[in-house]
Amino acid sequence: MLKVSDQAPDFCLQGDDGNLYRLNSFTNNALILFFYPKDSTPGCTAESIDFSKLLEEFKSLSAQVVGVSKDSLTSHIGFKCKYSLDLLLLSDPDLSIHRQYYAFKDSIFGKTAFMVNRSTFLIDEKGKILKCWYNVRVKNHAQTVLDTLKKIREK
């Protein structure tokens, strides 16, 4: 698992806007990178809506919020439209970036499987991890991330 002060793994993923994004695409802002299992499922929808509602507050703290799932760009676009989300969503269809960030579970109930582990990373402008959340519970998570960023910015 990744931990505070680790260098965040680089990535190159396509966004729902058709552009390619790498970690250094976000060097002018802190980055909140959240991994979620699937578009339009109850927990993922609630989490994405919560982050979207707080987006202006994140921006006021010079932070960008980006979601990542294995879903296709077409799925991401439909998801954003259906729920009026104002977030950049990246597609990781082969789950390679999920693996680099350890945002997965490879054993479920003693069976070998691959399941996305809802995870969030707060990354500074230089690509260092400031905070990691694994096994995220959706309720109040976006607010917790915002509160953490506020405390870090106050220092």
MOHU-V945440 format. One record per backbone hydrogen bond with DSSP energy under -0.5 kcal/mol. CO is the residue of the C=O (numbers start at 1). NH is the residue of the N-H. E is the energy in kcal/mol with one decimal. If there is no record, write none. Layout:
CO&NH&E ; CO&NH&E
This chain:
3&6&-2.0 ; 6&129&-2.9 ; 11&23&-0.6 ; 13&21&-2.9 ; 14&91&-2.4 ; 15&18&-2.4 ; 19&15&-3.3 ; 21&13&-2.4 ; 22&25&-1.8 ; 23&26&-1.7 ; 24&27&-1.0 ; 26&29&-1.7 ; 30&64&-2.7 ; 31&33&-0.7 ; 31&123&-2.9 ; 32&34&-0.7 ; 32&66&-3.0 ; 33&121&-2.1 ; 34&68&-2.5 ; 35&119&-1.2 ; 38&41&-1.3 ; 41&45&-2.9 ; 42&46&-2.4 ; 43&47&-2.5 ; 44&48&-2.3 ; 45&49&-2.6 ; 46&50&-2.4 ; 47&51&-2.4 ; 48&52&-2.5 ; 49&53&-2.6 ; 50&54&-1.3 ; 52&55&-1.1 ; 54&58&-2.1 ; 55&59&-2.8 ; 56&60&-2.1 ; 57&61&-0.7 ; 58&61&-1.1 ; 58&63&-1.5 ; 59&62&-2.1 ; 62&30&-2.9 ; 64&32&-3.2 ; 65&88&-1.0 ; 66&34&-2.7 ; 67&90&-3.1 ; 68&36&-2.3 ; 69&92&-2.7 ; 72&76&-2.4 ; 73&77&-2.7 ; 74&78&-2.1 ; 75&79&-2.6 ; 76&80&-2.8 ; 77&81&-2.3 ; 78&82&-2.7 ; 79&83&-1.8 ; 80&84&-0.7 ; 80&85&-1.9 ; 81&84&-0.7 ; 88&67&-2.4 ; 89&16&-1.9 ; 90&69&-1.8 ; 90&92&-0.5 ; 91&14&-0.6 ; 92&95&-1.8 ; 95&99&-2.0 ; 96&100&-1.7 ; 97&101&-2.0 ; 98&103&-3.0 ; 99&102&-1.2 ; 102&104&-0.9 ; 103&117&-1.2 ; 105&115&-2.2 ; 106&113&-1.7 ; 108&111&-2.1 ; 111&108&-2.7 ; 115&105&-3.2 ; 116&118&-0.7 ; 118&136&-2.6 ; 119&35&-3.4 ; 120&133&-2.8 ; 121&33&-2.6 ; 121&123&-0.6 ; 122&130&-3.4 ; 122&131&-1.4 ; 123&31&-2.9 ; 124&127&-2.0 ; 127&8&-3.5 ; 128&124&-3.1 ; 129&5&-3.3 ; 131&122&-2.7 ; 133&120&-2.5 ; 138&141&-2.3 ; 138&142&-0.5 ; 140&144&-2.2 ; 141&145&-2.5 ; 142&146&-2.3 ; 143&147&-2.9 ; 144&148&-2.3 ; 145&149&-2.4 ; 146&150&-2.5 ; 147&151&-2.1 ; 148&152&-2.2 ; 149&153&-2.6 ; 150&154&-1.6 ; 151&155&-0.8 ; 152&155&-0.7
